[in-house]
Every structure is written in C-alpha cells, then in structure tokens.
Amino acid sequence: MADSEKGLSPWGRIRRVLFGKPIATSQAHHERLGPLIGLPVFSSDAMSSVAYATEAILSVLVLAGAWAVGLQFNITLAILALIVVIATSYNQTIHAYPLGGGSYIVASDNLGTGPGLVAGAALLIDYILTVAVSVAAGVAAITSAFPSLHPYLVPISLLAIAVVAWANLRGLRESGALFAIPTYGFIASMVVMLVVALIKGYGAHAVGHQNIVAAEMGKEANYLVLFVVLRAFAAGCTALTGIEAVSDSVQAFKPPESHNASITLRWMVVILSTIFVLIGLVVPHLPTLMVMPTADPHYRTLISQVAEYSFGAKSVGFYIVQFTTAAILVLAANTAFADFPRLASFIARDGFLPRPLLRQGDRLVFHNGILLLAGLAGLLVVIFRGELDALLPLYAIGVFTAFTLSQSGMVMHWWRLRTPGWKYSFTVNTIGASAAFIVLLIIAITKFLEGAWIVLVMVPVIVSGFLWINRRYKNISSQLAIKPQQKLEQHEHLALLLVPRVHRGILQALEYAQNLKGDCQAIHIIVNEKAVPTVRRDWEKYAGSVPLVVLASPFRSLIEPVMDYVDELRQEKPDQTITVVVAEAVATRPSHKLLQENVAQNLKNALSSRKNVVIASVRYFLD
C-alpha cells in the first residue's frame, strides 16, 4: 500500500477509487485547459443545443399549419445572426475580464449589486435547466433508437446526471478528457450525416412534397402570423444557451488565458452555426417530417429522422449518429457542472450564498456546488417526468436575462473607462445588449403561459434568498466584532466528568479535567443500581479528592439527567462556563467500533443550544 494511503479509513479508500487521489493546491495550474480540451468542457452545451433547437422551432410552426413550416429556415437565419452578435459581444468580455467575466461579475461591477444578483440568480436557474434539458434530450435520442426504453425516461435521466456529476467530482482535466471523444465524435457524425442528406436532398432523390405528421396540426392557424413566428423564434433561441460559458471560466484555460478562451469561443460559434444552418437546410427535404410530443410513445427526434434519411433505418450510420447525439446531449450537462459551482463560489465569496459552496475539495473542484446542481437537476427531471417538451418552455429566459445584464454592464464598462478603441467595443456591446433585451421580451411574452412565468417568479425569490443570507452573515460579523477597549472577561469555570465506571481511561480524562481552570466534579448516572456501590468504592480509592455526584435516571437515559443537571447549574450561575468531559475509547479496527457507544456525540447534539456549555472528548486508545 502506498504511503499516501496509510491510515485511511475504509470510506477514505473507497473515495480514492471513485474520485482519485487529492491534488495539491500548488498543482492547480496543471489542471488548466487548452482550446482542444476546453471546447468539449465549456462548449458542449452550446453545440449540443442545435440537436433540439430546430425541432423546437418546428414544434411551434407545425401548430400553425403546413404553410408555417416553410418559415423554418428564415427563422434559423435570424437566430444565426443573433448567435454571431451575442458571441462577438462575449468575446469583448473575455478580453476585458481576463480573470473571468461571467454575467454576475460584469453586472455587479458595472451596474451594481442588485442587477448582479439578478444575473446570478438567472444563470443559476439556467444551469439547472441546462442539465435537465440536455439530459432529457439525450435520453430522447436513446429512446428514438430503442423505443422500448421510453417508459424508463426518468431512471435513465437520473443515472446520466449521476455519471456526469461523478466525472466532475474527479476533477476538471479528467472530465475534459473523458468528454472530448464524444464531443468530437458528435461533430464528425453530424457533419457527415448532414452532407449526405444535402446531397440526397438536392440530387435525383429530392422530394417534391413533404408529408408532415404531427399530434396537433393547425391548432394555431387563426393566430397572427407575427405571433407564430415570434413564438418559433423564441423556441429556437435555445440554440444560444451555453455561449456565455467560456467567458465565465477564463481562468480555467492555460496562459495566455484570454487568448485561449477567445479561440475556444470562436471554434464553438463556427461549429454550432454550421451544424444549425445545415439542419435547417435539410429539413425541407425530408420525405416525412414527424413532430410529436416527447410523452408520445411514437416520438422520434428530428436528428433521428435526418439520420434515417441519410443512412437508412437501423443502419450502422443511424446508430452512430444516435449514440453520439445522446452522448453529447448528456455530456452537455458538463458545461453547467463546470460553471454552476464556479458561479456559486463567486456569489458565496461575496456573502450571498452559504460559504460551504466556496470550498474546493481535494480534487480542486467545488464539490458542494456539483452535488447541489446534481440534486436540483434530478429533482426537476422527476417533477417533469423527464419529458423534453415540458422542460423547454422554461429554458432560455434565464440565460437571456443574464445576457442582457452582462452586455449592459459591458456598455457601462467601456463608457466609464474609455480606453483606446473603446468606441468599437462600446458599439459591439450595445448591439449585443439591445438584441438580448429584445429577445428576452419576446421569450417572456410568447412563453409566459407555457412555463416562463415560473422562471420569472423564481428569480426574485432567489434574489430575496441571496439578500437574506447576506444580512445573516453581516449580522454574525457584527456580533463577533471586537468593540473598542473591549477586554477579556473572566468567568467562573466548572469541569464535569462523566463516569460510567472507574477505569484507566476515566483517570486520564480526570487528569485533563483537573488541569482546566476552576472546580471539577464527577457525575455518575444510575443505569444499574447494583453497580453504584462499586463505582463509589473505586472512585473513593482512585480519585477521592474530586466529588462524585450520582444522578438518578428514571428512564435509563444517560443524556437527560446530564442535561437537567447542567441546566440547574446554569440557573444558579448563568455566567459560569461548564465543560462536560467524556472519556472516549478509540478502536483500531472498524469492527470494534460497532461495540462502542458514541456518548460524546450524543451529548454534543443534546447540549448544542446551551450557552456557555462545552463538550470535551478525552480519547484513550485500545489495541
């Protein structure tokens, strides 16, 4: 066994196997990423969203009738222009904030605490939805290939979330290497599939009429055309989720950090834009277009329909596309697992979230944030039964709220600093902020009744939680602050030694108790009347100088008599400090621990709310 594993508990050895050996803080810079690995870690969310963004557009258009489906490509081009605008704006943020310029930091620095907290709350919600939506979409790809698995949407989704969380708990570089192959496999398979589909679509086998199969056709035929188009545009804006992830995590890249982050962002935009446009071009050439709710047992993803058109049903190419799509969609959750804990740590650092979220584990990851995200996303999957179309209406509004505040913050940043070349940057970010705000309004209005209202309600609720936590931390700091001319107060002290019977360990604990300042007493709780004379005799023999108080226990409890006695002493002298000393045996084998009672921990729990009461464990070791 290696020296580093000596002294580890069984659980410690299990943790080593599951999560790997601890990484020294001095090695943190070695865990940083280059663009090749940074792309799958921080861009899988944005790239994978093209797998369901076009389908989301069609799910709205088909309700207006066959005529509306023909608008799909025009809407795709409009979203493509938005992708370029927002990505260009965030490229400015990367260079302006080389230490990491997420929406929370940029909005807080330039717009104030309130807007910053709104941006932070919106992004936290978006990251939770990213995990739920990405996993639900990935599982939908699996059930499209294997329809018999459709009844198991929730268990498969929860398993996928657990696997991605586990990979992230092992550390940043390992998760990046793990996700690189599926990410690049998805890109390659999608490009090949779409090129083949375009060749078939524009070749001799092009179809003259498309058969559209939908659960509800023409439901919104009487709606205004503009409203239908705006709803479809809002639905397709899910393609932009994840674009901000690179700017959130600039410090995760190798030096020069801003340069490598900028390269990664550009690669991401080129790849997702290309795939998104190609899907839009292929859709009109599918002989049959099926648009069904996820809950329908006959549901098939749009990508599975394109794969069947390109390679044939049940072919090797079909299954490769389905597996790589499922993999990238499930692993897209990794973007949220990379950024949610980091964002939560920033907010916790500023005192608006619990401080445990600020702590990095022995693998240099924010493990508490990872576990929190996994739990919340899993809860969301259970509530919405793992159905993609039930989750999508909640999506995008949070991220566009963050986009708007972040880019507005950058506008103020350039206006305030006016560094050389600031006018170009100011113009770019102004366009980005304006575009993001317009899209936010469109999404809020068109998706309000579909579920967007939930996010609109949750953001102020979370911000209120931030403020409550901050007030509590400030209150604690105020109470703990040392006042001018404050002197150390002298209080009486009493040590109480718990004596179940007299043995070597008790005498060691007695020696410790007597070394404490103040008086010392011993307490014996009567559990067995016959044992009391023996305890009295042995105590008189070995420790007669310390008084022994014998307390009755009508219900054979060790804890309640001690609590009652301590309360009596506190009533007599409220300012007196009482230390309850417990002799605690330490066994060297796990099996021996099962034979011992942990009285010290029980006492700590019972007396934790008593002021001026301390529990001290004096350990003695057994071979």
C-alpha angles and dihedrals in degrees: 000000000000118000090243090062097050113115094018117143118234089259089050091055091048090052090051090054094045101040106018133239120318117271117224117239088237088064094057093106090058089061092063121112139231123216092268093062095024090064096064093039098051104018105045091092095054095042095046093050089076086069090072106016095084090044089052090053092050093047088065099038094050090060089063093052139263092299091065094053088070089066091064098096094047089053089048090055091049090053090046090057089049090051091054093048095048094043091050089050092051091048086063089052092053092058095040093050108036090167091061125294108203120164092263095055096041094046093045094049096047108023102030139255097298098056089041092056091047090052091047093049092047092050094047089054090047092052091052090050090046090061094045095044096043093049092045090051092048092051088048088057090052093049090048088061094039109027092181088073093060095100089058099060095124100046092046091048093050091049090051092051090050092051094050091046091051092051091052093048087060091062144274102275094045092050090049093052090045092053099041097082096051091044096052090039089056092050093050095045093047094050092048092046094048094045090051090047092051092049090052093042095052095035135074093299096058112137123234097203130032122217109217117201116191137157090232119021123189095002090142097035091125095049121106111275091230093055091050091050092048092049091051091047091051091049092051093050087083082087088077097056111116098027091113094053096090093053090050092059108037091135091059089071128084118256128311080048100182093047094051092044091050092051091050091050092051093049090049094051094048093049098045092043092051094049093043094052093044091053089051091052094048098049097076090054097056108113090218125022115199118196110178135155115264091241091061110102088221093055116134126180120244090241091056089052091051090047091052090049092050102041106012131255117303092002125142090253091051093055093044090056092046094048095045091045091050090047096050092045093050092043091047083079084070090076089061091044088053096047108029094065091044093050091045089052091053091051091045090049088058091050100253099109131040112286095235086075087065093060121101118212127228089276092058093251130118093250097177090055091049092052092046092051092048091051095048094045091048090052090051091051091052093047093050093037092238092287113150098205090053092054101041097073088062092051130095099018091089094048094047089050087055091044091054095048094042095050092043087054090052090051089056090044093059094040091054099043101033093192119177109298092016095137093066092048091045091053094047093051092044090056090046093049093047093048092047092049093049091050090047090056091047092051094045093051101040097040099036098105092038093065107289088112089069091062092042089056096042096054095064090040091055092044088053088052090051091053093047091052091048092050090050093051091048090049090052091049090049092052093048096045114116109240122223113274090008112158131198108268119225115225133179115257133208126187116207116196117201109222116189089166136337116268141132094280091053091052090052090052090047090055089054092047092051091052090060118094116265135014128342131211135175123221127203119188114211107235095142115031092200092060096055097083091051092050092048092048095048092044091051089049099048106022109015094143091070116070116242117215114200115204126194120232111199093185097039092249123147095196106050097055090050090049092049093048093048090050090052091052091048091052091052094048112014094181095050118111114225123199115196107205119204125188106222126192118222116207122202096214126061092226091058091057089067088065094057133079118225098221094157094061092045090052092048090054093046097046098036094106095050114104118232093011120126128187116210124188117206106195126209121189128233124203 
